[in-house]
Amino acid sequence: MKYQQQQQPGCGGCFIILLLLMLIPGGASFLGSIFSFALTTIVLIVAILWGFSFWMRRKIVDYEQSQTESHNRFVWLLTHILVHIAKIDGVLTKEEVLTIQRFFQDSLRYNQTQMRWVKELIKEASSSNNSLESLLQEFKTSFAYEPRLILLELVYQVMYSNSHVPDNELQIARNIAKYLDISDYDQRTMEAKYRYQSQHPTGGGGGNQEAQFRTVLGVDAGAEFETIRKAYRKLSMQYHPDKVAHLGEEFKKVAEEKMKEINAAYDYFKKRQ
């Protein structure tokens, strides 16, 4: 099952609301003023709720149509993969759903319309029978190496938004990297960075800062500066924002934030030369 763009909402509710409104005047004398008032109130509430739902669905469709096909497919696959990981134990809890929603809202800065879209995607994914392998296969055939790195980066972000990351979830992330042909070096560097950040949430100076920057660049303690320079150049090419600009502004910003980390780490070691 592949990503399909939302259809323009229909107006089936219009007929129901119109029918109820037509019943009110004629039935008022028979049912009494109290019942008529109650019926009018119910119709108004239904009309308001339906109108709001119709308006939001139109906004979602308009938003999807304003984005590239690559962007919509990326978000669709990302959401389905995150839900699949959350359902590893066979149950998708409310807290797991909220974790995914907070990721889009806080990390990607999604607005109300975008969040409404994401919630629909989560609902769709929660009842989907798609296997993780089929989702990854579609992702692999649709996107180059750099977007695959961004996907894995986002998967780790969501995982490490919790205080504890189960080993089985980490193993899924490793399997995702392997399936998408992400190099062992890139996967280990990414996981080491997030593990370090979760263990040292406030950062720190001195040796802690150096250790943090080493995890960002994926170099060992005592590595020569030339090794650090090569790691920096490799990461700079992989995470250049222009390589993921077609995915949408939010994912370009993810790459820009990653580049800030990489540049800060490289500048730290460069100044120590």
Beta strands, then each sheet from edge to edge (+ up, - down):
end
